[in-house]
């Protein structure tokens, strides 16, 4: 995390049920939408909870729908499948073949028969990237809400935010804030849908409550105040650095630099159809957990392992957060040295 953003996590939280805070919160929402390049007719749900909470909240508000489709390109796509299954929603699930291009996968699906669709934009477990506009172009009707896990894609990848009806953004990913909040950006069409539906079976996740309360600059339940302070500073930093396009371009520069450095060491990684947010490194017969331990103990570098079935065979390196080109070089070199020692 950037030092100026990190320091705000230690701020004394202000009492927030005041007119002063309400004015500040309305200005924060307007700034967030402007940075995303969206009109002020969109809504943002400021939800205290993880990205998975955001996914469950989207399911609670937009499902069940007759003829709903969930696209799964990895472990986080499977999470929405699990949420829908536990809530006993009826839906179709299509497993994306990550060895094929998004276009090859999407053209096999009869999107015109579905009344809503959920997709992960960048799959954090393997880096697979599906531009949401491609789903519309593949035939999803304009009247059908497109619901997207953009937890890692937002502020990492260059996609049309306005093509998504409900976009889930995680605080600790592309924005580089502390973990603990997610932000669901809703299109005008999504808001109109929620107004027609009216009843949500969840109290805490009821988006209509959040929309109504935000009219007066408040959330219906206590938000994580220090993360909101961090968000305000992070959005100012994005503005100062040239805007959203400049931020996603820098993420691509970091990802490209890291992958080129891996190439120089002969290290294998998933390289096709991938996001800027993460690189998934293939460790082959070497236990990925041991490499992660070596990096932490010898080089003071922390990387992510994965969940089964990729736990022992893949490492993940983030290109989000307060990373530099030098960080990418140093990490790639350290992975090369650690794998050589273990081979």
C-alpha positions as CSV (number, residue, x, y, z in Angstrom):
1,X,0.0,0.0,0.0
2,X,1.1,3.6,-0.6
3,X,2.3,5.3,2.6
4,X,-0.3,8.1,2.4
5,X,-3.1,5.6,1.9
6,X,-1.8,3.3,4.6
7,X,-1.5,6.0,7.2
8,X,-5.2,6.8,7.0
9,X,-6.0,3.4,8.4
10,X,-4.7,4.7,11.7
11,X,-7.0,7.8,11.7
12,X,-9.4,8.4,14.5
13,X,-12.8,7.4,13.0
14,X,-15.2,10.4,13.0
15,X,-18.8,10.0,14.1
16,X,-20.6,9.6,10.8
17,X,-24.3,10.2,11.4
18,X,-23.9,13.9,10.7
19,X,-24.7,16.4,7.9
20,X,-20.9,17.0,7.5
21,X,-20.2,13.3,6.8
22,X,-23.2,13.0,4.5
23,X,-21.9,15.9,2.3
24,X,-18.5,14.2,2.3
25,X,-19.9,10.8,1.4
26,X,-22.0,12.3,-1.5
27,X,-18.8,14.0,-2.8
28,X,-16.9,10.7,-2.5
29,X,-19.6,8.8,-4.5
30,X,-19.5,11.5,-7.2
31,X,-15.7,11.4,-7.4
32,X,-15.7,7.6,-7.6
33,X,-18.1,7.6,-10.6
34,X,-16.1,10.4,-12.3
35,X,-12.9,8.4,-12.0
36,X,-14.6,5.4,-13.4
37,X,-15.8,7.5,-16.4
38,X,-19.5,6.9,-15.5
39,X,-22.4,9.3,-15.4
40,X,-23.8,10.4,-12.0
41,X,-27.0,8.4,-12.8
42,X,-25.1,5.3,-11.8
43,X,-25.2,4.1,-8.2
44,X,-22.5,2.7,-5.9
45,X,-23.2,0.3,-3.0
46,X,-20.6,0.9,-0.3
47,X,-20.7,-2.5,1.3
48,X,-18.6,-3.5,4.3
49,X,-17.5,-7.0,3.5
50,X,-15.1,-9.0,1.3
51,X,-15.4,-9.5,-2.5
52,X,-17.3,-12.7,-1.8
53,X,-19.8,-10.7,0.3
54,X,-20.2,-8.5,-2.8
55,X,-20.9,-11.6,-4.9
56,X,-23.5,-12.9,-2.5
57,X,-25.1,-9.5,-2.3
58,X,-25.4,-9.4,-6.1
59,X,-27.0,-12.9,-6.1
60,X,-29.4,-11.8,-3.3
61,X,-30.6,-8.8,-5.3
62,X,-30.6,-10.0,-8.9
63,X,-31.4,-13.7,-8.6
64,X,-33.3,-15.9,-8.9
65,X,-34.0,-15.3,-12.5
66,X,-35.5,-17.7,-15.0
67,X,-32.7,-18.7,-17.5
68,X,-29.7,-17.3,-15.5
69,X,-26.2,-18.2,-16.7
70,X,-23.0,-18.4,-14.7
71,X,-19.7,-18.5,-16.5
72,X,-16.9,-20.1,-14.5
73,X,-13.2,-19.7,-15.6
74,X,-11.7,-20.8,-12.3
75,X,-12.0,-20.9,-8.5
76,X,-13.7,-17.5,-8.2
77,X,-16.2,-18.3,-10.9
78,X,-17.0,-21.4,-8.9
79,X,-17.6,-19.3,-5.9
80,X,-20.7,-17.7,-7.5
81,X,-21.8,-21.2,-8.5
82,X,-21.5,-22.3,-4.9
83,X,-23.4,-19.2,-3.7
84,X,-26.3,-19.9,-6.2
85,X,-26.3,-23.6,-5.3
86,X,-26.5,-22.8,-1.5
87,X,-29.4,-20.4,-2.1
88,X,-31.1,-23.1,-4.2
89,X,-31.3,-20.9,-7.3
90,X,-31.9,-22.5,-10.7
91,X,-29.3,-21.6,-13.2
92,X,-27.1,-22.9,-16.0
93,X,-23.3,-23.1,-15.5
94,X,-20.7,-23.1,-18.3
95,X,-17.1,-24.0,-17.5
96,X,-14.8,-21.9,-19.6
97,X,-11.9,-23.7,-21.3
98,X,-9.0,-21.5,-20.3
99,X,-6.8,-23.0,-23.1
100,X,-9.1,-21.4,-25.6
101,X,-9.6,-17.7,-26.3
102,X,-12.6,-16.0,-24.8
103,X,-14.1,-15.5,-28.2
104,X,-13.8,-19.3,-28.9
105,X,-15.6,-20.0,-25.6
106,X,-18.3,-17.4,-25.9
107,X,-19.3,-18.2,-29.4
108,X,-20.4,-21.7,-28.3
109,X,-23.0,-20.3,-25.9
110,X,-26.6,-19.4,-26.9
111,X,-26.7,-16.1,-24.9
112,X,-29.9,-15.0,-26.5
113,X,-31.9,-17.4,-24.3
114,X,-30.6,-16.0,-21.0
115,X,-32.2,-13.3,-18.9
116,X,-29.1,-12.6,-16.8
117,X,-25.5,-13.6,-16.8
118,X,-22.6,-13.6,-14.2
119,X,-19.0,-13.7,-15.2
120,X,-15.6,-13.1,-13.6
121,X,-13.7,-10.6,-15.6
122,X,-10.2,-11.5,-14.4
123,X,-10.0,-14.9,-12.7
124,X,-7.6,-14.4,-9.8
125,X,-6.6,-18.1,-9.6
126,X,-5.2,-18.3,-13.1
127,X,-5.4,-14.8,-14.6
128,X,-7.9,-15.7,-17.3
129,X,-9.5,-12.5,-18.7
130,X,-12.9,-12.0,-20.3
131,X,-13.7,-8.5,-21.4
132,X,-17.4,-8.0,-20.4
133,X,-18.2,-6.3,-23.7
134,X,-17.4,-9.6,-25.5
135,X,-20.3,-11.2,-23.6
136,X,-22.7,-8.5,-25.0
137,X,-21.2,-8.9,-28.4
138,X,-21.7,-12.7,-28.2
139,X,-25.4,-12.2,-27.9
140,X,-26.5,-11.5,-24.3
141,X,-29.6,-9.3,-24.8
142,X,-29.3,-5.7,-23.7
143,X,-32.4,-6.3,-21.4
144,X,-30.5,-9.0,-19.5
145,X,-28.4,-7.8,-16.6
146,X,-24.7,-8.5,-16.9
147,X,-23.3,-9.1,-13.4
148,X,-19.5,-9.2,-13.1
149,X,-16.8,-10.0,-10.5
150,X,-14.4,-7.2,-11.2
151,X,-12.7,-7.6,-7.8
152,X,-9.2,-7.7,-9.4
153,X,-10.0,-6.4,-12.9
154,X,-11.1,-3.0,-11.8
155,X,-8.2,-0.5,-11.8
156,X,-6.0,-3.3,-13.4
157,X,-7.5,-4.0,-16.8
158,X,-8.7,-1.6,-19.5
159,X,-12.4,-2.6,-20.1
160,X,-15.6,-0.6,-20.6
161,X,-17.0,-0.3,-17.0
162,X,-20.2,1.0,-18.5
163,X,-20.8,-2.3,-20.2
164,X,-21.5,-4.0,-16.8
165,X,-24.8,-3.7,-14.9
166,X,-23.4,-4.7,-11.5
167,X,-19.7,-4.5,-11.1
168,X,-18.1,-5.8,-7.9
169,X,-14.8,-4.0,-6.9
170,X,-12.6,-5.1,-4.0
171,X,-11.0,-2.6,-1.7
172,X,-7.7,-4.4,-1.3
173,X,-7.1,-5.2,-5.0
174,X,-6.6,-2.7,-7.8
175,X,-7.5,0.3,-5.5
176,X,-4.7,-0.7,-3.0
177,X,-6.7,-0.1,0.1
178,X,-7.1,-2.2,3.3
179,X,-9.2,-5.3,3.0
180,X,-12.7,-5.1,4.3
181,X,-15.0,-3.4,1.8
182,X,-16.4,-3.9,-1.6
183,X,-18.1,-1.4,-3.9
184,X,-20.8,-2.6,-6.3
185,X,-21.3,-0.2,-9.2
186,X,-24.8,-0.3,-10.6
187,X,-26.0,0.9,-14.0
188,X,-29.3,2.8,-14.5
189,X,-30.8,-0.4,-15.9
190,X,-29.7,-2.4,-12.8
191,X,-31.3,0.2,-10.5
192,X,-34.5,0.1,-12.5
193,X,-34.5,-3.7,-12.1
194,X,-34.1,-3.4,-8.4
195,X,-36.9,-0.9,-8.0
196,X,-39.2,-3.3,-9.9
197,X,-38.2,-6.3,-7.8
198,X,-38.6,-4.3,-4.5
199,X,-38.2,-7.2,-2.1
200,X,-34.7,-8.7,-1.2
201,X,-34.7,-11.7,1.1
202,X,-31.5,-10.3,2.8
203,X,-31.6,-7.3,5.1
204,X,-27.9,-6.5,5.1
205,X,-27.5,-7.0,1.4
206,X,-30.7,-5.2,0.3
207,X,-29.4,-2.7,-2.4
208,X,-32.6,-0.7,-2.3
209,X,-31.8,0.2,1.3
210,X,-28.3,1.4,0.3
211,X,-29.6,3.4,-2.6
212,X,-32.3,5.1,-0.5
213,X,-29.8,5.9,2.3
214,X,-27.2,7.3,-0.1
215,X,-29.7,9.9,-1.2
216,X,-28.9,11.6,2.1
217,X,-25.2,10.6,2.0
218,X,-25.4,7.6,4.4
219,X,-25.2,3.9,4.4
220,X,-27.9,1.8,6.2
221,X,-25.3,0.0,8.4
222,X,-22.0,1.1,9.8
223,X,-19.3,1.3,7.1
224,X,-15.6,0.7,7.5
225,X,-14.8,4.4,7.9
226,X,-11.0,4.2,7.6
227,X,-11.3,2.4,4.3
228,X,-13.6,5.1,3.1
229,X,-10.9,7.7,4.1
230,X,-8.4,5.6,2.1
231,X,-10.6,5.4,-0.9
232,X,-10.9,9.2,-1.0
233,X,-7.1,9.5,-1.0
234,X,-6.6,6.7,-3.6
235,X,-9.1,8.4,-6.0
236,X,-7.2,11.7,-5.6
237,X,-4.0,9.9,-6.4
238,X,-5.5,8.3,-9.5
239,X,-6.6,11.7,-10.7
240,X,-3.2,13.2,-10.1
241,X,-1.5,10.3,-12.0
242,X,-3.6,10.8,-15.2
243,X,-6.8,9.0,-14.5
244,X,-8.0,5.4,-14.8
245,X,-6.5,4.8,-18.2
246,X,-3.0,5.8,-17.0
247,X,-3.4,3.4,-14.0
248,X,-4.4,0.4,-16.0
249,X,-1.6,1.1,-18.6
250,X,0.9,1.1,-15.7
251,X,-0.5,-2.3,-14.5
252,X,0.1,-3.6,-18.0
253,X,3.6,-2.3,-18.0
254,X,4.3,-4.0,-14.7
255,X,2.8,-7.3,-15.9
256,X,4.7,-7.2,-19.2
257,X,8.0,-6.4,-17.4
258,X,7.6,-9.2,-14.9
259,X,6.7,-11.8,-17.6
260,X,9.7,-10.8,-19.8
261,X,11.9,-11.2,-16.8
262,X,10.5,-14.7,-16.2
263,X,11.2,-15.5,-19.8
264,X,14.9,-14.6,-19.2
265,X,15.0,-17.3,-16.5
266,X,13.1,-19.9,-18.6
267,X,10.3,-20.0,-16.1
268,X,6.9,-21.2,-17.3
269,X,3.7,-19.3,-16.6
270,X,0.2,-19.0,-17.9
271,X,0.6,-16.5,-20.8
272,X,-2.5,-16.6,-23.0
273,X,-5.6,-14.6,-22.5
274,X,-4.5,-13.2,-19.2
275,X,-5.2,-10.1,-17.1
276,X,-2.8,-7.4,-16.0
277,X,-3.6,-8.1,-12.3
278,X,-1.7,-11.3,-11.7
279,X,0.7,-13.8,-13.2
280,X,0.3,-17.5,-12.4
281,X,3.6,-19.3,-12.4
282,X,3.9,-23.0,-13.1
283,X,6.4,-24.7,-10.8
284,X,6.1,-28.1,-12.4
285,X,7.4,-30.9,-10.1
286,X,8.6,-28.4,-7.4
287,X,6.1,-27.8,-4.6
288,X,4.9,-24.2,-5.0
289,X,4.5,-23.9,-1.3
290,X,8.2,-24.5,-0.7
291,X,9.1,-21.8,-3.3
292,X,6.8,-19.4,-1.5
293,X,8.5,-20.2,1.8
294,X,12.0,-19.7,0.3
295,X,11.0,-16.3,-1.1
296,X,9.6,-15.2,2.2
297,X,12.5,-16.5,4.3
298,X,15.5,-15.7,2.0
299,X,14.3,-12.7,0.0
300,X,11.6,-11.1,2.2
301,X,9.2,-11.4,-0.8
302,X,5.6,-12.6,-0.3
303,X,3.8,-14.3,-3.1
304,X,0.5,-16.1,-3.2
305,X,0.1,-19.9,-3.6
306,X,-3.2,-21.2,-4.8
307,X,-6.1,-23.4,-3.7
308,X,-6.4,-27.0,-4.8
309,X,-6.0,-28.4,-7.4
310,X,-3.3,-25.7,-8.2
311,X,-2.0,-25.4,-4.7
312,X,1.3,-27.3,-5.2
313,X,1.9,-26.4,-8.9
314,X,1.3,-22.7,-9.2
315,X,2.4,-19.5,-7.6
316,X,0.7,-16.1,-8.2
317,X,2.4,-12.7,-8.3
318,X,0.3,-9.6,-8.1
319,X,0.8,-6.5,-10.3
320,X,-1.6,-4.5,-8.2
321,X,-0.8,-2.3,-5.2
322,X,2.2,-0.1,-4.7
323,X,4.5,-2.1,-6.9
324,X,7.4,-0.8,-9.1
325,X,9.3,-2.1,-12.1
326,X,12.2,-2.8,-9.8
327,X,9.9,-4.9,-7.6
328,X,8.9,-6.9,-10.6
329,X,12.6,-7.5,-11.6
330,X,13.6,-8.5,-8.1
331,X,10.7,-10.8,-7.6
332,X,11.2,-12.6,-11.0
333,X,14.9,-13.0,-10.3
334,X,14.3,-14.4,-6.8
335,X,11.8,-16.9,-8.1
336,X,14.4,-18.0,-10.7
337,X,17.0,-18.4,-8.1
338,X,14.7,-20.3,-5.7
339,X,13.5,-22.7,-8.3
340,X,17.0,-23.4,-9.4
341,X,18.0,-24.2,-5.8
342,X,15.0,-26.6,-5.5
343,X,15.4,-28.3,-8.9
